[in-house]
Amino acid sequence: MARFERRYSSCKLSIPPTWVAEKSLTAMKIQSPCELLIDQIRDLYSAEELVANAMPELAAISPNSALSEFFTAQRELSLLQKERLAEVGGRLGKEPGGDICKAMKGLVEGGSEHIQLAEGAEVKGLILIAHMNRIIHYQIAGYEFANALAIRLKFEEVETLLGISLQEERASAKALAALSVPVFGAVE
């Protein structure tokens, strides 16, 4: 534990302990790579929460059972990844909550609006796939950057945890691609 504390003690943030969720971290100055890593962890934590909350609706409106099961599994995965990000935050001595990922919020809200325009099972399935593909690839990009930064900062425990989530997101992208084959195959 002492080795861990020495390694991470250089990760001091200028974020006040009374930081409230309504305030945006983007209004703050990020003064070090470590502060940027914390910012990215908070962004990913919020993104996972937004995804977990959106998945039940997508599962319910999915026109086929395979996609519905995929969305249900994605909810469970997002909740697991959120727990893992809380562990990362704890290892860095900071709570990951308190930020809202505006990019993911836009993806979720924009996708929901787009899905409501769909008429027919074929179009709805295609829009759901497009929507989820955007979400997964945003998550992959976030985990890739945070993981690369953790590697450079030599935060091995953090790197390991982020790497697990990155691999899970890449596997989700492959699974969605496989599920999309029959949906695209039905397009005439």
DARAHU-V115970 format. One record per backbone hydrogen bond with DSSP energy under -1.0 kcal/mol. CO is the residue of the C=O (numbers start at 0). NH is the residue of the N-H. If there is no record, write none. Layout:
((CO/NH) (CO/NH))
//
This chain:
((0/4) (1/5) (2/6) (3/7) (4/8) (7/10) (9/11) (15/18) (19/22) (23/26) (24/27) (31/35) (32/36) (33/37) (34/38) (35/39) (36/40) (37/41) (38/42) (39/43) (40/44) (41/45) (42/46) (43/47) (44/48) (45/49) (46/50) (47/51) (48/52) (49/53) (50/54) (53/57) (54/58) (55/59) (56/60) (63/67) (64/68) (65/69) (66/70) (67/71) (68/72) (69/73) (70/74) (71/75) (72/76) (73/77) (74/78) (75/79) (76/80) (77/81) (78/82) (79/83) (80/84) (81/85) (82/86) (83/87) (84/88) (85/89) (86/90) (87/91) (88/93) (99/101) (100/104) (101/105) (102/106) (103/107) (104/108) (105/109) (106/110) (107/111) (108/112) (109/113) (110/114) (111/115) (113/116) (114/117) (119/123) (120/124) (121/125) (122/126) (123/127) (124/128) (125/129) (126/130) (127/131) (128/132) (129/133) (130/134) (131/135) (132/136) (133/137) (134/138) (135/139) (136/140) (137/141) (138/142) (139/143) (140/144) (141/145) (142/146) (143/147) (144/148) (145/149) (146/150) (147/151) (148/152) (149/154) (150/153) (153/155) (154/158) (155/159) (156/160) (157/161) (158/162) (159/163) (160/164) (161/165) (162/166) (163/167) (164/168) (165/169) (166/170) (167/171) (168/172) (169/173) (170/174) (171/175) (172/176) (173/177) (174/178) (175/179) (179/183) (180/184) (181/185) (183/186))
//
